């Protein structure tokens, strides 16, 4: 019975997200059903989390009926507005295509399916067993579920709430699932969070498949699915995996806009970037990295797009989505001070801390036991890219990676803690922060290495 309630909760999220997806301006080219499912899941999570936050903000008691009623209103509105268009789009040619997979592709697919099944089983077998998953997000969800509201002592800086400045999208979605279950069940919440792992792999496949043959696309997904740190994080409910999902969707659809010029992908991508800012604080830094990347891309590579519209949407849509949490956090002074130094000692901090951070990141990044072949593959692809670039706009991914890494290292340098404490924090973060960039690194590698596997499209 509990599993049935959990399934209904997930289905309600997907249906809500599907309604949101259908209300977007239609794409020129058809989106395959599996890709629609992943997008609906991500948009549904975003709707449910923001809906719950806004309801509590306006002192509206949280309950299953109140949350579902707003979702039902959205779905009804979408059905009335779109009519038959709610259920289908374009000519449904994806259903008519004959599917043929080579033995190699079938082998890759079987291993990927095994990895996903392993993550699901591992996630659902135990309650929270990782500190951040329990304290930073899981604990808040339990409090929201018990209080049926955003507790006043949260805003007062009550010490029982670790990291009050962390965004609350995932805790509110976990609360929503608890409402469906009628009780707290950590194992099922971990199972829900592991869905982001499967969705990230699926979206990655669909974007690779647009440009490469199935064998190569599945090979790239195989590397992604078997990254040890990603598998571990996906099965322990760390929200770096949901953030990786939103970053993957946002960046790949924005890049697709740069390649194809379809406004649908630009709007969709910016929505996912905005939702990513609600998952973790690093999402805000990533948005800044993306804005800088878009500025450089438009300046140096001059893509054939409306640059004013492109840059305006990149800035405005994520900013408007993030604005409620930004105002809430600053009104109640929930922020954390990361810099207490002065300009005169910044040079000393760089000399002292940057070599330490680089040494740890470089050493861990090349560890195949943590990152599979990703680190070594990136170094080889990067070297070959500077010798013979296969895709000029691959710079888009490279610049985002550089700017985001710059954001991480800037925090390390100015963080007002002692050097031994900083070393401990770097070791704690170096297995998780790169998870937010693994799909971008791997996509860059694939663009450089997949020349012989190009699809005829």
Beta strands, then each sheet from edge to edge (+ up, - down):
end
